[in-house]
Amino acid sequence: MEIELLEKDDEKMRLLIRGTDVPFINALRRIVIAQVPCMAIDEVVMIENSSVLQDEIIALRLGLIPLKTDLDSYNLPEECSCKSEFGCNLCRVSFTLDAEAKEETRTVYSEELISENPDITPISNRIPIVKLAKEQKLKLEAYARLGRGKNHAKWQPVSMCTYKYFPKIEIHKQCDACGKCVEICPRRVLTNVGREIEIRDLMSCTLCQDCMDICPKNPPAIEVSWKGDTFIFEIESTGVLPPKRIMKEAVKILDEQLKEFISQVKVKKSEKA
Protein backbone atom coordinates (compact mmCIF):
# COMPACT_ATOMS: atom_id res chain seq x y z
CA MET A 1 0.00 0.00 0.00
CA GLU A 2 1.21 3.51 -0.86
CA ILE A 3 -0.07 6.66 0.86
CA GLU A 4 0.49 10.16 -0.51
CA LEU A 5 -0.48 13.33 1.34
CA LEU A 6 -2.37 15.62 -1.03
CA GLU A 7 -3.52 18.34 1.33
CA LYS A 8 -3.40 19.06 5.07
CA ASP A 9 -4.20 21.95 7.40
CA ASP A 10 -5.52 22.33 10.94
CA GLU A 11 -8.98 21.05 10.01
CA LYS A 12 -8.77 18.98 6.82
CA MET A 13 -6.60 16.26 5.36
CA ARG A 14 -6.75 14.54 1.99
CA LEU A 15 -4.82 11.38 1.15
CA LEU A 16 -4.19 9.39 -2.02
CA ILE A 17 -4.10 5.70 -1.11
CA ARG A 18 -2.90 3.14 -3.67
CA GLY A 19 -2.83 -0.65 -3.58
CA THR A 20 -5.90 -1.39 -1.44
CA ASP A 21 -9.61 -2.17 -1.82
CA VAL A 22 -13.04 -0.93 -0.77
CA PRO A 23 -13.42 -3.12 2.36
CA PHE A 24 -10.21 -1.72 3.88
CA ILE A 25 -10.96 1.91 3.02
CA ASN A 26 -14.54 1.66 4.26
CA ALA A 27 -13.40 0.01 7.51
CA LEU A 28 -11.01 2.93 8.05
CA ARG A 29 -13.80 5.44 7.35
CA ARG A 30 -16.19 3.76 9.79
CA ILE A 31 -13.55 3.66 12.53
CA VAL A 32 -12.79 7.38 12.08
CA ILE A 33 -16.48 8.21 12.49
CA ALA A 34 -17.54 5.71 15.14
CA GLN A 35 -14.56 4.61 17.22
CA VAL A 36 -11.92 7.33 17.51
CA PRO A 37 -12.66 8.80 20.98
CA CYS A 38 -13.05 12.49 21.80
CA MET A 39 -14.32 14.61 24.68
CA ALA A 40 -17.92 15.83 25.05
CA ILE A 41 -20.21 16.94 27.87
CA ASP A 42 -22.16 13.89 29.03
CA GLU A 43 -23.79 14.96 32.29
CA VAL A 44 -25.30 18.30 33.37
CA VAL A 45 -26.45 19.32 36.85
CA MET A 46 -28.86 22.26 36.68
CA ILE A 47 -28.62 24.57 39.69
CA GLU A 48 -30.84 27.36 38.37
CA ASN A 49 -32.59 27.79 35.01
CA SER A 50 -35.19 30.50 34.52
CA SER A 51 -34.76 30.68 30.73
CA VAL A 52 -37.49 29.64 28.30
CA LEU A 53 -35.60 26.46 27.37
CA GLN A 54 -36.08 23.24 29.32
CA ASP A 55 -33.14 21.71 31.19
CA GLU A 56 -32.97 18.80 28.74
CA ILE A 57 -32.67 21.08 25.70
CA ILE A 58 -29.82 23.05 27.25
CA ALA A 59 -28.07 19.81 28.24
CA LEU A 60 -28.37 18.57 24.65
CA ARG A 61 -26.90 21.82 23.32
CA LEU A 62 -24.01 21.60 25.75
CA GLY A 63 -23.30 18.01 24.68
CA LEU A 64 -23.03 19.05 21.04
CA ILE A 65 -20.40 21.75 21.71
CA PRO A 66 -17.08 20.34 20.37
CA LEU A 67 -14.37 20.30 23.04
CA LYS A 68 -10.61 20.29 22.51
CA THR A 69 -9.44 16.80 23.45
CA ASP A 70 -6.31 15.46 25.11
CA LEU A 71 -6.21 11.71 24.48
CA ASP A 72 -2.89 11.28 26.29
CA SER A 73 -4.10 12.61 29.65
CA TYR A 74 -7.56 11.04 29.95
CA ASN A 75 -8.97 7.52 29.91
CA LEU A 76 -12.21 6.21 28.54
CA PRO A 77 -14.61 5.78 31.52
CA GLU A 78 -14.83 2.02 31.00
CA GLU A 79 -11.02 1.72 30.96
CA CYS A 80 -10.25 4.04 33.89
CA SER A 81 -8.75 2.52 37.05
CA CYS A 82 -11.23 4.43 39.26
CA LYS A 83 -14.10 2.14 38.16
CA SER A 84 -16.52 4.81 39.39
CA GLU A 85 -19.76 5.90 37.73
CA PHE A 86 -18.96 9.45 38.85
CA GLY A 87 -15.50 9.45 37.28
CA CYS A 88 -12.22 10.95 38.49
CA ASN A 89 -9.66 13.51 37.31
CA LEU A 90 -8.28 10.90 34.89
CA CYS A 91 -11.54 10.32 33.04
CA ARG A 92 -13.70 13.40 33.66
CA VAL A 93 -13.47 17.18 33.25
CA SER A 94 -15.90 19.50 35.04
CA PHE A 95 -17.28 22.80 33.74
CA THR A 96 -19.26 25.54 35.44
CA LEU A 97 -21.53 28.17 33.94
CA ASP A 98 -23.08 31.11 35.79
CA ALA A 99 -24.86 33.60 33.54
CA GLU A 100 -27.47 36.28 34.21
CA ALA A 101 -29.29 38.89 32.13
CA LYS A 102 -29.62 41.93 34.36
CA GLU A 103 -30.86 44.90 32.36
CA GLU A 104 -31.53 43.54 28.87
CA THR A 105 -31.75 40.36 26.76
CA ARG A 106 -28.42 38.66 26.19
CA THR A 107 -27.05 35.50 24.59
CA VAL A 108 -24.99 33.03 26.61
CA TYR A 109 -22.02 31.76 24.60
CA SER A 110 -19.63 28.85 24.99
CA GLU A 111 -16.88 31.17 26.25
CA GLU A 112 -18.79 31.35 29.55
CA LEU A 113 -18.20 27.65 30.18
CA ILE A 114 -15.36 27.61 32.72
CA SER A 115 -13.27 24.42 32.57
CA GLU A 116 -11.17 23.02 35.41
CA ASN A 117 -8.59 22.11 32.74
CA PRO A 118 -7.55 24.99 30.45
CA ASP A 119 -6.59 22.45 27.78
CA ILE A 120 -10.15 21.07 27.56
CA THR A 121 -12.29 23.95 26.32
CA PRO A 122 -14.85 24.60 23.54
CA ILE A 123 -13.22 24.91 20.13
CA SER A 124 -14.93 28.28 19.68
CA ASN A 125 -15.95 31.00 22.13
CA ARG A 126 -18.94 32.08 20.05
CA ILE A 127 -21.18 29.01 20.07
CA PRO A 128 -24.61 30.19 21.37
CA ILE A 129 -26.15 28.16 24.18
CA VAL A 130 -29.29 30.07 25.19
CA LYS A 131 -30.80 33.55 25.08
CA LEU A 132 -31.75 35.07 28.43
CA ALA A 133 -34.39 37.77 28.87
CA LYS A 134 -34.13 40.45 31.54
CA GLU A 135 -33.60 39.01 35.05
CA GLN A 136 -33.33 35.41 33.79
CA LYS A 137 -30.48 33.20 35.04
CA LEU A 138 -28.66 30.03 34.07
CA LYS A 139 -26.36 28.31 36.53
CA LEU A 140 -25.08 24.76 36.09
CA GLU A 141 -22.27 22.26 36.41
CA ALA A 142 -21.33 20.00 33.49
CA TYR A 143 -19.07 16.98 33.21
CA ALA A 144 -17.26 15.94 30.05
CA ARG A 145 -15.95 12.46 29.28
CA LEU A 146 -14.27 10.62 26.45
CA GLY A 147 -16.64 8.62 24.27
CA ARG A 148 -17.06 7.08 20.84
CA GLY A 149 -19.28 8.10 17.96
CA LYS A 150 -20.94 4.68 17.88
CA ASN A 151 -22.63 5.61 21.17
CA HIS A 152 -23.64 9.19 20.33
CA ALA A 153 -22.95 11.65 17.52
CA LYS A 154 -21.54 14.19 20.00
CA TRP A 155 -18.46 11.95 20.26
CA GLN A 156 -17.74 11.97 16.53
CA PRO A 157 -14.37 13.73 15.97
CA VAL A 158 -15.12 14.53 12.32
CA SER A 159 -17.79 16.50 10.53
CA MET A 160 -16.97 14.71 7.28
CA CYS A 161 -15.11 11.54 6.32
CA THR A 162 -15.38 10.29 2.74
CA TYR A 163 -13.53 8.36 0.07
CA LYS A 164 -13.89 7.97 -3.66
CA TYR A 165 -12.20 6.05 -6.45
CA PHE A 166 -9.34 7.80 -8.17
CA PRO A 167 -10.80 8.97 -11.50
CA LYS A 168 -9.48 7.99 -14.91
CA ILE A 169 -10.42 10.07 -17.97
CA GLU A 170 -9.57 9.20 -21.57
CA ILE A 171 -10.23 11.50 -24.53
CA HIS A 172 -10.32 9.57 -27.81
CA LYS A 173 -9.11 10.70 -31.22
CA GLN A 174 -12.63 11.15 -32.65
CA CYS A 175 -13.17 14.12 -30.28
CA ASP A 176 -13.82 17.28 -32.33
CA ALA A 177 -13.56 19.63 -29.29
CA CYS A 178 -17.18 20.76 -29.50
CA GLY A 179 -16.94 21.84 -25.84
CA LYS A 180 -20.21 20.35 -24.57
CA CYS A 181 -18.39 18.17 -22.05
CA VAL A 182 -16.54 21.24 -20.74
CA GLU A 183 -19.76 23.22 -20.28
CA ILE A 184 -21.69 20.50 -18.45
CA CYS A 185 -18.96 19.47 -16.01
CA PRO A 186 -20.04 20.77 -12.56
CA ARG A 187 -16.50 20.67 -11.15
CA ARG A 188 -14.70 22.24 -14.15
CA VAL A 189 -12.49 19.19 -14.60
CA LEU A 190 -12.09 19.77 -18.33
CA THR A 191 -10.99 22.75 -20.38
CA ASN A 192 -11.02 23.68 -24.05
CA VAL A 193 -7.54 24.58 -25.30
CA GLY A 194 -7.60 25.57 -28.97
CA ARG A 195 -9.09 22.61 -30.83
CA GLU A 196 -8.45 20.09 -28.07
CA ILE A 197 -10.13 19.07 -24.82
CA GLU A 198 -7.69 18.77 -21.94
CA ILE A 199 -7.97 17.65 -18.32
CA ARG A 200 -7.60 20.64 -16.02
CA ASP A 201 -8.22 19.14 -12.55
CA LEU A 202 -8.47 15.34 -12.47
CA MET A 203 -8.77 15.14 -8.66
CA SER A 204 -12.03 17.12 -8.70
CA CYS A 205 -13.83 14.60 -10.90
CA THR A 206 -16.85 13.08 -9.11
CA LEU A 207 -17.32 10.30 -11.69
CA CYS A 208 -20.79 11.58 -12.57
CA GLN A 209 -20.17 10.78 -16.28
CA ASP A 210 -22.32 13.69 -17.46
CA CYS A 211 -19.61 14.46 -20.01
CA MET A 212 -20.06 11.00 -21.53
CA ASP A 213 -23.85 11.36 -21.65
CA ILE A 214 -23.78 14.72 -23.44
CA CYS A 215 -21.09 13.82 -25.98
CA PRO A 216 -22.70 13.78 -29.47
CA LYS A 217 -20.34 11.05 -30.70
CA ASN A 218 -21.39 7.41 -30.70
CA PRO A 219 -19.59 5.85 -28.91
CA PRO A 220 -18.65 8.91 -26.77
CA ALA A 221 -15.30 10.50 -27.53
CA ILE A 222 -14.62 10.80 -23.80
CA GLU A 223 -14.53 7.92 -21.33
CA VAL A 224 -14.69 8.30 -17.55
CA SER A 225 -13.78 5.36 -15.30
CA TRP A 226 -11.77 4.74 -12.15
CA LYS A 227 -8.85 2.79 -10.75
CA GLY A 228 -10.17 -0.02 -8.58
CA ASP A 229 -7.20 -0.05 -6.19
CA THR A 230 -6.66 3.69 -5.75
CA PHE A 231 -8.73 6.03 -3.56
CA ILE A 232 -8.91 9.66 -2.47
CA PHE A 233 -9.58 9.67 1.28
CA GLU A 234 -10.64 12.94 2.94
CA ILE A 235 -11.48 13.89 6.52
CA GLU A 236 -12.59 17.15 8.12
CA SER A 237 -12.15 17.48 11.88
CA THR A 238 -14.70 19.23 14.09
CA GLY A 239 -11.72 20.83 15.81
CA VAL A 240 -11.57 18.44 18.77
CA LEU A 241 -8.46 16.70 17.41
CA PRO A 242 -6.00 17.45 14.58
CA PRO A 243 -6.75 15.41 11.42
CA LYS A 244 -3.35 13.70 11.65
CA ARG A 245 -4.07 12.47 15.19
CA ILE A 246 -7.50 11.23 14.15
CA MET A 247 -5.95 9.14 11.37
CA LYS A 248 -3.23 7.76 13.68
CA GLU A 249 -5.84 6.70 16.23
CA ALA A 250 -8.01 5.11 13.54
CA VAL A 251 -5.11 3.08 12.16
CA LYS A 252 -4.15 1.97 15.69
CA ILE A 253 -7.72 0.86 16.43
CA LEU A 254 -7.96 -1.01 13.11
CA ASP A 255 -4.65 -2.75 13.82
CA GLU A 256 -5.86 -3.86 17.26
CA GLN A 257 -9.13 -5.17 15.83
CA LEU A 258 -7.32 -7.15 13.14
CA LYS A 259 -4.98 -8.70 15.73
CA GLU A 260 -7.98 -9.69 17.85
CA PHE A 261 -9.72 -11.18 14.82
CA ILE A 262 -6.62 -13.23 13.91
CA SER A 263 -6.29 -14.53 17.48
CA GLN A 264 -9.95 -15.59 17.52
CA VAL A 265 -9.53 -17.42 14.21
CA LYS A 266 -6.51 -19.28 15.62
CA VAL A 267 -8.53 -20.26 18.70
CA LYS A 268 -11.37 -21.61 16.56
CA LYS A 269 -8.92 -23.63 14.45
CA SER A 270 -7.28 -25.12 17.53
CA GLU A 271 -10.70 -26.08 18.96
CA LYS A 272 -11.61 -27.90 15.75
CA ALA A 273 -8.27 -29.71 15.68
C-alpha positions as CSV (number, residue, x, y, z in Angstrom):
1,M,0.0,0.0,0.0
2,E,1.2,3.5,-0.9
3,I,-0.1,6.7,0.9
4,E,0.5,10.2,-0.5
5,L,-0.5,13.3,1.3
6,L,-2.4,15.6,-1.0
7,E,-3.5,18.3,1.3
8,K,-3.4,19.1,5.1
9,D,-4.2,22.0,7.4
10,D,-5.5,22.3,10.9
11,E,-9.0,21.1,10.0
12,K,-8.8,19.0,6.8
13,M,-6.6,16.3,5.4
14,R,-6.7,14.5,2.0
15,L,-4.8,11.4,1.1
16,L,-4.2,9.4,-2.0
17,I,-4.1,5.7,-1.1
18,R,-2.9,3.1,-3.7
19,G,-2.8,-0.7,-3.6
20,T,-5.9,-1.4,-1.4
21,D,-9.6,-2.2,-1.8
22,V,-13.0,-0.9,-0.8
23,P,-13.4,-3.1,2.4
24,F,-10.2,-1.7,3.9
25,I,-11.0,1.9,3.0
26,N,-14.5,1.7,4.3
27,A,-13.4,0.0,7.5
28,L,-11.0,2.9,8.1
29,R,-13.8,5.4,7.3
30,R,-16.2,3.8,9.8
31,I,-13.5,3.7,12.5
32,V,-12.8,7.4,12.1
33,I,-16.5,8.2,12.5
34,A,-17.5,5.7,15.1
35,Q,-14.6,4.6,17.2
36,V,-11.9,7.3,17.5
37,P,-12.7,8.8,21.0
38,C,-13.0,12.5,21.8
39,M,-14.3,14.6,24.7
40,A,-17.9,15.8,25.0
41,I,-20.2,16.9,27.9
42,D,-22.2,13.9,29.0
43,E,-23.8,15.0,32.3
44,V,-25.3,18.3,33.4
45,V,-26.5,19.3,36.9
46,M,-28.9,22.3,36.7
47,I,-28.6,24.6,39.7
48,E,-30.8,27.4,38.4
49,N,-32.6,27.8,35.0
50,S,-35.2,30.5,34.5
51,S,-34.8,30.7,30.7
52,V,-37.5,29.6,28.3
53,L,-35.6,26.5,27.4
54,Q,-36.1,23.2,29.3
55,D,-33.1,21.7,31.2
56,E,-33.0,18.8,28.7
57,I,-32.7,21.1,25.7
58,I,-29.8,23.0,27.3
59,A,-28.1,19.8,28.2
60,L,-28.4,18.6,24.7
61,R,-26.9,21.8,23.3
62,L,-24.0,21.6,25.8
63,G,-23.3,18.0,24.7
64,L,-23.0,19.0,21.0
65,I,-20.4,21.8,21.7
66,P,-17.1,20.3,20.4
67,L,-14.4,20.3,23.0
68,K,-10.6,20.3,22.5
69,T,-9.4,16.8,23.4
70,D,-6.3,15.5,25.1
71,L,-6.2,11.7,24.5
72,D,-2.9,11.3,26.3
73,S,-4.1,12.6,29.6
74,Y,-7.6,11.0,30.0
75,N,-9.0,7.5,29.9
76,L,-12.2,6.2,28.5
77,P,-14.6,5.8,31.5
78,E,-14.8,2.0,31.0
79,E,-11.0,1.7,31.0
80,C,-10.3,4.0,33.9
81,S,-8.8,2.5,37.1
82,C,-11.2,4.4,39.3
83,K,-14.1,2.1,38.2
84,S,-16.5,4.8,39.4
85,E,-19.8,5.9,37.7
86,F,-19.0,9.5,38.8
87,G,-15.5,9.4,37.3
88,C,-12.2,11.0,38.5
89,N,-9.7,13.5,37.3
90,L,-8.3,10.9,34.9
91,C,-11.5,10.3,33.0
92,R,-13.7,13.4,33.7
93,V,-13.5,17.2,33.2
94,S,-15.9,19.5,35.0
95,F,-17.3,22.8,33.7
96,T,-19.3,25.5,35.4
97,L,-21.5,28.2,33.9
98,D,-23.1,31.1,35.8
99,A,-24.9,33.6,33.5
100,E,-27.5,36.3,34.2
101,A,-29.3,38.9,32.1
102,K,-29.6,41.9,34.4
103,E,-30.9,44.9,32.4
104,E,-31.5,43.5,28.9
105,T,-31.8,40.4,26.8
106,R,-28.4,38.7,26.2
107,T,-27.1,35.5,24.6
108,V,-25.0,33.0,26.6
109,Y,-22.0,31.8,24.6
110,S,-19.6,28.9,25.0
111,E,-16.9,31.2,26.3
112,E,-18.8,31.3,29.5
113,L,-18.2,27.6,30.2
114,I,-15.4,27.6,32.7
115,S,-13.3,24.4,32.6
116,E,-11.2,23.0,35.4
117,N,-8.6,22.1,32.7
118,P,-7.6,25.0,30.4
119,D,-6.6,22.5,27.8
120,I,-10.2,21.1,27.6
121,T,-12.3,23.9,26.3
122,P,-14.8,24.6,23.5
123,I,-13.2,24.9,20.1
124,S,-14.9,28.3,19.7
125,N,-16.0,31.0,22.1
126,R,-18.9,32.1,20.0
127,I,-21.2,29.0,20.1
128,P,-24.6,30.2,21.4
129,I,-26.1,28.2,24.2
130,V,-29.3,30.1,25.2
131,K,-30.8,33.6,25.1
132,L,-31.8,35.1,28.4
133,A,-34.4,37.8,28.9
134,K,-34.1,40.5,31.5
135,E,-33.6,39.0,35.0
136,Q,-33.3,35.4,33.8
137,K,-30.5,33.2,35.0
138,L,-28.7,30.0,34.1
139,K,-26.4,28.3,36.5
140,L,-25.1,24.8,36.1
141,E,-22.3,22.3,36.4
142,A,-21.3,20.0,33.5
143,Y,-19.1,17.0,33.2
144,A,-17.3,15.9,30.0
145,R,-16.0,12.5,29.3
146,L,-14.3,10.6,26.4
147,G,-16.6,8.6,24.3
148,R,-17.1,7.1,20.8
149,G,-19.3,8.1,18.0
150,K,-20.9,4.7,17.9
151,N,-22.6,5.6,21.2
152,H,-23.6,9.2,20.3
153,A,-23.0,11.7,17.5
154,K,-21.5,14.2,20.0
155,W,-18.5,12.0,20.3
156,Q,-17.7,12.0,16.5
157,P,-14.4,13.7,16.0
158,V,-15.1,14.5,12.3
159,S,-17.8,16.5,10.5
160,M,-17.0,14.7,7.3
161,C,-15.1,11.5,6.3
162,T,-15.4,10.3,2.7
163,Y,-13.5,8.4,0.1
164,K,-13.9,8.0,-3.7
165,Y,-12.2,6.1,-6.4
166,F,-9.3,7.8,-8.2
167,P,-10.8,9.0,-11.5
168,K,-9.5,8.0,-14.9
169,I,-10.4,10.1,-18.0
170,E,-9.6,9.2,-21.6
171,I,-10.2,11.5,-24.5
172,H,-10.3,9.6,-27.8
173,K,-9.1,10.7,-31.2
174,Q,-12.6,11.2,-32.6
175,C,-13.2,14.1,-30.3
176,D,-13.8,17.3,-32.3
177,A,-13.6,19.6,-29.3
178,C,-17.2,20.8,-29.5
179,G,-16.9,21.8,-25.8
180,K,-20.2,20.4,-24.6
181,C,-18.4,18.2,-22.0
182,V,-16.5,21.2,-20.7
183,E,-19.8,23.2,-20.3
184,I,-21.7,20.5,-18.4
185,C,-19.0,19.5,-16.0
186,P,-20.0,20.8,-12.6
187,R,-16.5,20.7,-11.2
188,R,-14.7,22.2,-14.2
189,V,-12.5,19.2,-14.6
190,L,-12.1,19.8,-18.3
191,T,-11.0,22.8,-20.4
192,N,-11.0,23.7,-24.1
193,V,-7.5,24.6,-25.3
194,G,-7.6,25.6,-29.0
195,R,-9.1,22.6,-30.8
196,E,-8.4,20.1,-28.1
197,I,-10.1,19.1,-24.8
198,E,-7.7,18.8,-21.9
199,I,-8.0,17.6,-18.3
200,R,-7.6,20.6,-16.0
201,D,-8.2,19.1,-12.6
202,L,-8.5,15.3,-12.5
203,M,-8.8,15.1,-8.7
204,S,-12.0,17.1,-8.7
205,C,-13.8,14.6,-10.9
206,T,-16.9,13.1,-9.1
207,L,-17.3,10.3,-11.7
208,C,-20.8,11.6,-12.6
209,Q,-20.2,10.8,-16.3
210,D,-22.3,13.7,-17.5
211,C,-19.6,14.5,-20.0
212,M,-20.1,11.0,-21.5
213,D,-23.9,11.4,-21.7
214,I,-23.8,14.7,-23.4
215,C,-21.1,13.8,-26.0
216,P,-22.7,13.8,-29.5
217,K,-20.3,11.0,-30.7
218,N,-21.4,7.4,-30.7
219,P,-19.6,5.9,-28.9
220,P,-18.6,8.9,-26.8
221,A,-15.3,10.5,-27.5
222,I,-14.6,10.8,-23.8
223,E,-14.5,7.9,-21.3
224,V,-14.7,8.3,-17.5
225,S,-13.8,5.4,-15.3
226,W,-11.8,4.7,-12.1
227,K,-8.8,2.8,-10.8
228,G,-10.2,0.0,-8.6
229,D,-7.2,-0.1,-6.2
230,T,-6.7,3.7,-5.8
231,F,-8.7,6.0,-3.6
232,I,-8.9,9.7,-2.5
233,F,-9.6,9.7,1.3
234,E,-10.6,12.9,2.9
235,I,-11.5,13.9,6.5
236,E,-12.6,17.2,8.1
237,S,-12.1,17.5,11.9
238,T,-14.7,19.2,14.1
239,G,-11.7,20.8,15.8
240,V,-11.6,18.4,18.8
241,L,-8.5,16.7,17.4
242,P,-6.0,17.5,14.6
243,P,-6.7,15.4,11.4
244,K,-3.4,13.7,11.6
245,R,-4.1,12.5,15.2
246,I,-7.5,11.2,14.1
247,M,-5.9,9.1,11.4
248,K,-3.2,7.8,13.7
249,E,-5.8,6.7,16.2
250,A,-8.0,5.1,13.5
251,V,-5.1,3.1,12.2
252,K,-4.2,2.0,15.7
253,I,-7.7,0.9,16.4
254,L,-8.0,-1.0,13.1
255,D,-4.6,-2.7,13.8
256,E,-5.9,-3.9,17.3
257,Q,-9.1,-5.2,15.8
258,L,-7.3,-7.1,13.1
259,K,-5.0,-8.7,15.7
260,E,-8.0,-9.7,17.8
261,F,-9.7,-11.2,14.8
262,I,-6.6,-13.2,13.9
263,S,-6.3,-14.5,17.5
264,Q,-10.0,-15.6,17.5
265,V,-9.5,-17.4,14.2
266,K,-6.5,-19.3,15.6
267,V,-8.5,-20.3,18.7
268,K,-11.4,-21.6,16.6
269,K,-8.9,-23.6,14.4
270,S,-7.3,-25.1,17.5
271,E,-10.7,-26.1,19.0
272,K,-11.6,-27.9,15.7
273,A,-8.3,-29.7,15.7
